[in-house]
Amino acid sequence: MKLPATLWIMIGLISLVKVVNAISSYLVEHKIEFLHTKANKLTGFLLFIGMMAIEQPYFILVAWVIACIALFAAIQEGHFIRSRQSS
């Protein structure tokens, strides 16, 4: 499957944010924890549903929408993890 380079960069950015979240979680609670926020659950659901768009002409658009929501979810998760640190 060919994806645009910019989409691969977005996937890398999401991965980087998730790694930073895991490190932050470990530093705060001494365990790696990924929060099950509503945005993370929505991302998982959209990834599952988005599989139906593979090989369709609109697949890249669907992938971008899912990637944007995933990036938001990852940033939100990091915010929640770091908010607990300051409490």
N, C-alpha and C positions, 0 to 999 in steps of 0.2 A: 504494500500500500504506500503510495506516495503522498506525503504531506508537505506543505510549504515549509520552508526553513523557518519562517516566523512562528509557525505553530509549534515546531520543535523547540524553539527558543522559549515560547510560553510554557511548554511542558517542563522544560528545564527550570524555569523560574518558579513554577509551582513546587517542583521537587526541592529546590533550594529553600523555599519558605518552610516546607514541611520538615526538612532537616534542622533548620534553625529552631522550629517549634519543639522538635524532639530534644534538642540540646537544652533549650530553655526549661522544658518540663523536667529534665533530669537534674538540672541545677536547682530548681525550685523544690521538687518533691523527692529527689533521689530515685526516681523511676521514670522511664519513658512512658508517656501517656498521650494518647490522641483523643481529643474530646469528641463526643458524638453530638455536635451542634446540629441544629435544623439545616443549616447550609451544607454541612458535610453529608447529612442524610440525603438532601436534595441532589447533591453531586453524585452520590452513589446510584440513586434512582435514575438520574439522567444518563449516566454511563451505561446502565443496563438497557434502558430504552433506546439510547443512541445507537446501539449495535444494529438496530434495524435499518439505520440509514447508510450502513456500509454499502459501497458499490452504487449508491444513488448519486445523482448529480448534485444534490444539496448537502452531501456529507461534510464538506469542508466548513460550510456555514454552521451546521449542527455541532461539529467539533469545536469551533471557535466559541459558540455560546456556552458549551459545557466547560471549556477551558476558562472562560471568564468567570463563571460561577465557581469553579474549583479554586481559582486564585482568590476570589473574595472569601470563600470558606476557609482557606488556609490562613489568610491574613486575620480573619476574625478569630480563628482558633488561637493564633499566636497572641492576639490581644487578650483573650480570656485567660490564657496561661500566665502571661506577664501581669495581668491585673491581680491574680491571686498572689503573686509574689510580693506585691506592694501592700497587701492586706495584712 
